[in-house]
Amino acid sequence: MQVPFRQHKGYDPLGDCGKGKCPICARNSAIYRVKSTMDKEEFTSDAVAPFVGRYGYPNINVGILAPPEESEESWLFDAPRHWASESYEIPKIVDFRSSLLNSRYNINIKKRINLIELSQDIAMSSKPVDVDIQLQEKPKFRLNLDSHMAPTGPNAKLKKAKITENPKIHTKVYKVFDDIDLKANEAVNYLYENNFDENFLSRILSVGTLGLKKDRKLVPTRWSITATDDIIGKNLINEVKDFSEINSYYSFFGNYLGNYYLILMFPEVWSYELFETYVPQNWNFGKELRYTTDYESYSGRKEYAFGTVGGYYTVRLAILEKLKEMKRQASVLALRFITDEYSMPLGVWVTREATRKSMSSNPIEFSSKELMLEYARKLVKKRFNYNVDYLMNASRLFKNIKQQTKLLKFA
């Protein structure tokens, strides 16, 4: 039963108020702080990132994300990998993002003005940049949620902005910026291999700093995030395909922010499938759940993953990183179980980091497919009271593996 899956669920703030676990309270507290400091339309702050909208494309809003006050900790406001490594909970992340003011201006994606150069400097800088900001109006105070991107806070039309210090741009970043004959995918992979994370790479890709000179343009942040994961993933697939298949069956399990991943690896050539499903509390074991799914064979896929959208590419990336570390290839079935712990959508960085946490867990090795699947059934029943066979029976990857096994026995 494949039907549209909706991630945006309601949240009751009364259940956790006063315990430091309420994202609604965190948002309100952050907005109150921003309001109390924003008593004028001019301020100096640390710009942590640009933000490129998609509505009205190709004439879109480009914003500068900055807290209303300077702070030595401002880099934390846009640091998904660090949030995950420290296991930050939702209220803390919401507090960071609610405090960011989006000072924005409207422009055509191929136009070049001084504000675009300023946004590029902010994006390429290794640390937040001091900037003077002048607004046309008082900010609109709200938290903007998106299943693809980290939340953004209050926004206002930008009148003028000026960087008041030299941005700290790494020599390798400047190298790809300066090379107008280097393709964007080559630039992204070069920087990734030199330990620049996906958040930084999607940031610089969004403001037109990478690629051939004729192709450089603004890319909505929502699109640049998925493009970055896809570019890196495809490069890793080419590497992984040169490795031998794993010689056993492996299962990984872990979670972050209420997103649980069960990753099953089969000793076959590369293929990948992702299922996503929301599991309510006290679910009836005999009932099927709604889900979304996408699949790719050894030869890859030509279309965008419309079922699981951006999460498809983030999960694939985390799995490929592990396979590269193992120096093996495999057919991989990834099952995502979303619980009520995930009370507010925070963006696909959550799926990437939740999968990484799962892949960093100690795997369980099985001598046969049957033993691994029996383990999966028991684990999912115990954790979520759900019959995982509903997903297994719908799996194209699993079906192909069973058919391949039959052909081998016949041969």
Residue pairs with C-beta under 8 A, 6 or more apart in sequence:
1 288
1 290
1 291
1 390
2 291
2 292
2 293
2 307
2 394
3 290
3 291
4 290
4 292
5 276
5 277
5 278
5 290
5 291
5 292
6 278
7 147
7 278
7 338
7 342
7 345
8 145
8 147
8 345
9 278
9 340
9 342
9 343
11 23
11 24
11 343
11 344
13 22
13 23
13 24
13 25
15 22
16 22
17 25
20 91
21 89
21 90
21 91
22 91
23 90
23 91
23 94
23 343
23 344
25 91
26 90
26 91
26 92
26 94
26 95
26 98
27 94
27 95
27 98
27 143
29 95
30 94
30 95
30 96
30 98
30 99
30 153
31 98
31 141
31 142
31 143
31 153
31 154
33 99
34 67
34 68
34 98
34 99
34 101
34 139
34 141
34 153
34 154
35 141
37 43
37 68
37 69
38 68
38 101
38 138
38 139
38 154
41 134
41 135
41 136
41 137
41 138
41 156
41 159
42 132
42 133
42 134
42 135
43 68
43 69
43 132
43 133
44 70
44 130
44 131
44 132
44 133
44 164
45 66
45 67
45 68
45 69
45 70
45 74
45 101
45 130
45 131
45 133
46 66
46 67
46 70
46 71
46 74
46 128
46 129
46 130
46 131
47 64
47 65
47 66
47 122
47 128
47 129
47 130
47 131
47 163
48 65
48 66
48 67
48 74
48 75
48 77
48 78
48 100
48 122
48 128
49 65
49 78
49 122
49 123
49 203
50 62
50 63
50 64
50 65
50 119
50 120
50 122
50 123
50 203
50 206
50 207
50 221
51 62
51 63
51 64
51 65
51 102
51 104
51 152
51 221
52 60
52 61
52 62
52 63
52 206
52 207
52 218
52 219
52 220
52 221
52 224
53 60
53 61
53 62
53 63
53 104
53 220
53 221
54 60
54 220
54 221
54 222
54 223
55 61
56 106
57 109
57 220
58 108
58 109
58 110
59 106
59 107
59 108
59 109
60 106
60 107
60 109
60 218
60 220
61 104
61 105
61 106
62 104
62 105
62 106
62 107
62 115
62 116
62 119
62 207
62 218
63 102
63 103
63 104
63 105
63 152
63 155
63 158
64 102
64 103
64 104
64 118
64 119
64 122
64 131
64 133
64 158
64 161
65 77
65 78
65 100
65 101
65 102
65 152
66 74
66 100
66 101
66 103
66 128
66 131
66 133
67 74
67 77
67 99
67 100
67 101
68 99
68 101
70 130
74 128
75 127
75 128
76 82
76 96
77 96
77 97
77 99
77 100
78 96
78 100
78 150
78 199
79 199
80 150
80 199
80 347
80 349
80 350
80 352
80 353
81 197
81 198
81 199
81 349
81 353
83 92
83 93
83 353
84 256
84 349
84 353
84 354
84 356
84 357
87 256
89 257
90 257
90 342
90 343
90 344
90 346
93 150
93 346
94 143
94 151
94 344
94 346
97 143
97 150
97 151
97 152
97 153
98 143
98 151
98 153
99 153
100 152
100 153
101 139
101 153
101 154
101 155
101 156
102 152
102 153
102 154
102 155
102 156
103 133
103 135
103 155
103 156
103 157
103 158
103 161
104 155
104 156
104 157
104 158
105 115
105 157
105 158
107 113
107 115
107 116
107 218
109 208
109 217
109 218
109 219
110 217
110 218
115 158
115 161
116 207
116 208
116 218
118 131
118 161
118 162
118 163
119 207
120 177
120 204
120 207
120 208
120 209
121 129
121 163
121 167
121 169
122 129
122 131
122 163
122 167
123 203
123 204
123 206
123 207
123 209
124 167
124 169
124 173
124 174
124 177
124 204
124 209
125 167
125 168
125 169
126 168
126 169
126 170
126 173
127 168
129 163
129 165
129 167
130 163
130 164
130 165
131 161
131 162
131 163
131 164
132 161
132 162
132 164
133 158
133 160
133 161
134 158
134 159
134 160
134 161
135 156
135 157
135 158
135 159
136 156
136 157
136 158
136 159
137 156
137 157
138 156
139 154
139 155
139 156
140 154
140 155
140 156
141 153
141 154
142 153
142 154
143 151
143 152
143 153
144 151
144 152
144 153
144 155
145 151
145 344
145 345
145 346
146 222
146 345
146 347
147 309
147 310
147 345
147 347
147 348
148 222
148 225
148 226
148 309
148 310
148 347
148 348
149 221
149 222
149 225
149 347
149 348
150 346
150 347
150 349
151 344
151 346
151 347
169 177
170 196
172 190
172 191
172 194
172 196
173 191
173 196
173 204
176 182
176 187
176 190
176 191
176 209
176 210
177 204
177 209
177 210
179 187
180 212
180 213
180 216
181 212
181 213
182 190
182 210
182 211
182 212
183 211
183 212
184 205
184 210
184 211
184 212
184 215
184 231
185 231
185 234
185 235
187 210
187 211
188 201
188 205
188 210
188 228
188 231
188 232
189 231
189 232
189 235
191 200
191 201
192 198
192 201
192 232
198 225
198 228
198 229
198 232
198 317
198 349
198 352
199 349
201 228
201 232
202 221
202 224
202 225
202 227
202 228
203 221
203 224
204 210
205 219
205 224
205 227
205 228
206 218
206 219
206 220
206 221
206 223
206 224
207 218
207 219
208 216
208 217
208 218
208 219
209 216
210 216
219 227
222 310
225 310
225 347
225 348
225 349
226 309
226 310
226 313
226 348
229 310
229 313
229 314
229 316
229 317
229 348
229 352
230 313
232 317
233 313
233 316
233 317
233 320
234 300
236 317
236 320
236 321
236 323
236 324
237 270
237 300
237 320
239 324
240 270
240 320
240 323
240 324
240 328
240 329
241 269
241 270
241 298
241 329
243 323
243 326
243 327
243 328
243 329
244 328
244 329
245 267
245 268
245 269
245 328
245 329
245 330
246 265
246 266
246 267
246 326
246 328
246 329
246 330
247 267
248 267
248 365
248 366
248 367
249 264
249 265
249 266
249 267
249 365
249 366
249 367
249 368
249 369
249 371
249 372
250 264
250 265
250 330
250 363
250 364
250 365
250 366
250 372
251 262
251 263
251 264
251 265
251 363
251 364
251 366
251 372
251 375
251 376
252 261
252 262
252 263
252 265
252 322
252 358
252 359
252 361
252 363
253 260
253 261
253 262
253 263
253 358
253 361
253 379
254 260
254 261
254 354
254 357
254 358
254 359
254 360
254 361
255 261
255 354
255 357
255 358
256 350
256 353
256 354
256 357
257 341
257 342
257 346
257 350
257 354
258 338
258 339
258 340
258 341
258 342
258 343
259 336
259 337
259 338
259 339
259 342
259 350
259 351
259 354
260 336
260 337
260 338
260 339
260 354
260 383
260 384
261 315
261 334
261 335
261 336
261 337
261 354
261 355
261 358
262 334
262 335
262 337
262 358
262 376
262 379
262 380
263 319
263 332
263 333
263 334
263 335
263 355
263 358
263 359
264 332
264 333
264 334
264 335
264 372
264 373
264 376
265 330
265 331
265 332
265 363
266 330
266 331
266 332
266 333
266 369
266 397
266 401
267 330
268 330
268 331
268 401
268 404
269 298
269 329
269 331
270 298
270 329
270 330
270 331
271 295
271 296
271 297
271 298
271 331
271 332
271 397
271 400
272 295
272 296
272 316
272 319
272 331
272 332
272 334
272 397
273 293
273 294
273 295
273 296
273 332
273 333
273 334
273 395
273 396
273 397
273 398
274 293
274 294
274 295
274 305
274 308
274 311
274 312
274 315
274 316
274 334
274 335
274 336
275 291
275 292
275 293
275 308
275 333
275 334
275 335
275 336
275 391
275 394
275 395
276 291
276 292
276 293
276 307
276 308
276 311
276 336
276 338
277 289
277 290
277 291
277 292
277 335
277 336
277 337
277 338
277 386
277 391
278 289
278 290
278 338
278 339
279 289
279 337
279 338
279 339
279 384
279 386
280 340
281 339
281 340
282 385
283 289
283 384
283 385
283 386
284 385
285 381
285 385
285 386
285 387
286 387
288 387
288 390
289 386
289 390
291 391
291 394
292 307
292 308
293 307
293 308
293 394
293 395
294 301
294 305
294 306
294 307
294 308
294 312
295 301
295 396
295 397
297 400
305 312
305 313
308 315
309 348
310 348
310 351
311 336
311 348
311 351
313 348
314 348
314 349
314 351
314 352
314 355
315 334
315 336
315 351
315 352
315 355
317 352
318 352
318 353
318 355
318 356
318 358
318 359
319 332
319 334
319 355
319 359
321 356
321 359
322 359
323 329
323 330
323 332
331 397
331 400
331 401
332 397
333 395
333 397
333 398
334 355
335 376
335 380
335 388
335 391
336 351
336 354
337 380
337 383
337 384
337 386
339 384
342 350
364 372
364 375
366 372
366 375
369 401
369 405
373 392
376 388
376 392
377 387
377 388
377 389
380 386
380 387
380 388
381 387
381 388
392 398
